[in-house]
Amino acid sequence: MSLHVVAIYHNTESRFFPYEDGHELRQVISHWRQWPTGTDPIEIVDWAWQVFNADLDMLEARRGTPQGEADFLIAAAYRLMRRRSLSVGDVVSVTAEGAVTWLACENDGWRQIAAPAATTGAPLTAEAVYGYVRGGSDD
């Protein structure tokens, strides 16, 4: 097992159209999780797409399964922070053992891309959550 950091970036310039080099991306959440060493990043971004697009009712029903509670809680945080669905044009980074893989969501799967030059936002922090609890945002 090794620690993986998954970061979700929303494309602020093009929603529902494929990511293009130079599009500005905003990190909207991050999640640290143990996956087996050598897990294909495509498997991890497929997991992210499912969790950040699934109905909470469906995820709640799986809370008693391995990783089900973690899936439910990260999805709940995502929704409580009023994040939109993970869509075509958005990008997910997967960091494991010092290596970062960037994958853009396409109409029919994922496309590996070079590290984007235009990113804003930050990993999930307690301060960002407190901002939402107080009725604000992290924008």
DAJO-V878789 format. One record per pair of residues at least 6 apart in sequence whose C-alpha atoms are under 7 Angstrom apart, sorted by the first residue. I is the first residue (numbers start at 1). J is the second residue. D is the distance in whole Angstrom. If there is no record, write none. Layout:
BEGIN
i->I j->J d->D
i->I j->J d->D
END
This chain:
BEGIN
i->1 j->34 d->6
i->1 j->35 d->5
i->1 j->36 d->4
i->1 j->37 d->5
i->2 j->34 d->5
i->2 j->35 d->6
i->2 j->36 d->6
i->2 j->37 d->5
i->3 j->32 d->7
i->3 j->33 d->6
i->3 j->34 d->5
i->3 j->35 d->7
i->3 j->96 d->6
i->4 j->32 d->6
i->4 j->33 d->5
i->4 j->34 d->6
i->4 j->35 d->7
i->4 j->94 d->7
i->4 j->95 d->5
i->4 j->96 d->5
i->5 j->30 d->7
i->5 j->31 d->6
i->5 j->32 d->5
i->5 j->33 d->6
i->5 j->94 d->6
i->5 j->95 d->5
i->5 j->96 d->7
i->6 j->30 d->5
i->6 j->31 d->5
i->6 j->32 d->6
i->6 j->92 d->7
i->6 j->93 d->6
i->6 j->94 d->5
i->6 j->95 d->7
i->7 j->27 d->7
i->7 j->29 d->6
i->7 j->30 d->4
i->7 j->31 d->6
i->7 j->92 d->6
i->7 j->93 d->5
i->7 j->94 d->7
i->8 j->27 d->6
i->8 j->28 d->6
i->8 j->29 d->6
i->8 j->30 d->6
i->8 j->91 d->6
i->8 j->92 d->5
i->8 j->93 d->7
i->9 j->25 d->6
i->9 j->26 d->5
i->9 j->27 d->4
i->9 j->28 d->6
i->9 j->90 d->6
i->9 j->91 d->5
i->9 j->92 d->6
i->10 j->25 d->5
i->10 j->26 d->5
i->10 j->27 d->6
i->10 j->28 d->7
i->10 j->90 d->5
i->10 j->91 d->7
i->11 j->23 d->7
i->11 j->24 d->6
i->11 j->25 d->5
i->11 j->26 d->7
i->11 j->89 d->6
i->11 j->90 d->5
i->12 j->24 d->6
i->12 j->25 d->6
i->12 j->26 d->7
i->13 j->23 d->6
i->13 j->24 d->6
i->14 j->89 d->6
i->15 j->88 d->7
i->15 j->89 d->6
i->16 j->87 d->6
i->16 j->88 d->5
i->16 j->89 d->6
i->17 j->88 d->6
i->17 j->89 d->5
i->18 j->88 d->6
i->18 j->89 d->4
i->18 j->106 d->6
i->19 j->89 d->4
i->19 j->90 d->7
i->19 j->104 d->6
i->21 j->116 d->7
i->22 j->116 d->7
i->22 j->117 d->7
i->22 j->118 d->6
i->23 j->118 d->7
i->24 j->118 d->5
i->24 j->119 d->6
i->25 j->118 d->6
i->25 j->119 d->5
i->25 j->120 d->6
i->26 j->119 d->6
i->26 j->120 d->5
i->26 j->121 d->5
i->27 j->120 d->6
i->27 j->121 d->5
i->27 j->122 d->6
i->27 j->123 d->7
i->28 j->121 d->6
i->29 j->123 d->6
i->29 j->124 d->5
i->30 j->123 d->5
i->30 j->124 d->5
i->41 j->94 d->6
i->45 j->92 d->7
i->49 j->86 d->6
i->51 j->71 d->6
i->51 j->75 d->6
i->52 j->75 d->6
i->52 j->85 d->6
i->52 j->86 d->6
i->53 j->85 d->5
i->53 j->86 d->6
i->56 j->72 d->7
i->59 j->71 d->7
i->59 j->72 d->5
i->60 j->72 d->6
i->62 j->68 d->5
i->63 j->69 d->4
i->63 j->72 d->7
i->81 j->132 d->6
i->87 j->105 d->7
i->88 j->105 d->5
i->88 j->106 d->5
i->88 j->107 d->6
i->89 j->104 d->6
i->89 j->105 d->6
i->89 j->106 d->6
i->90 j->104 d->6
i->90 j->105 d->6
i->91 j->102 d->7
i->91 j->103 d->6
i->91 j->104 d->4
i->91 j->105 d->6
i->92 j->102 d->6
i->92 j->103 d->5
i->92 j->104 d->6
i->93 j->100 d->7
i->93 j->101 d->6
i->93 j->102 d->4
i->93 j->103 d->6
i->94 j->100 d->6
i->94 j->101 d->5
i->94 j->102 d->7
i->95 j->101 d->6
i->102 j->112 d->6
i->102 j->113 d->6
i->102 j->114 d->7
i->102 j->115 d->6
i->103 j->110 d->6
i->103 j->111 d->5
i->103 j->112 d->4
i->103 j->113 d->6
i->104 j->110 d->6
i->104 j->111 d->5
i->104 j->112 d->6
i->104 j->113 d->7
i->105 j->111 d->7
i->128 j->138 d->6
i->131 j->137 d->5
i->131 j->138 d->6
END
